[in-house]
């Protein structure tokens, strides 16, 4: 697994074997831009997942309400179905007002 942490904005290419991946990322960002980097390597996916989990916890709660394992499994399925229903409504569309 390769790290996909973007280098600092003022990063430079070192042309050494130990910094090959860093140099590749610096060149890619300078050629295509930071937004292309984020799209290509999926940077920011963790934040989206954490936001979704936070949404579930705010609406449903941080704990399961049942005690028995079988009931907890059913409750998990119900929560998953509810989240799928929410997602079927679509994502919010943000528009910049200038």
Buried (B, 14 or more C-beta within 10 A) or exposed (E): EEEBEBBEEEBEBEEEEEBEEBBEBBEBBEEEEEEEBBEEBEBEEEEEEEEEEEEBEEEBEEEEEEEEEEEEEEBEEEBEEEBEEEEEEEEEEEEEEE
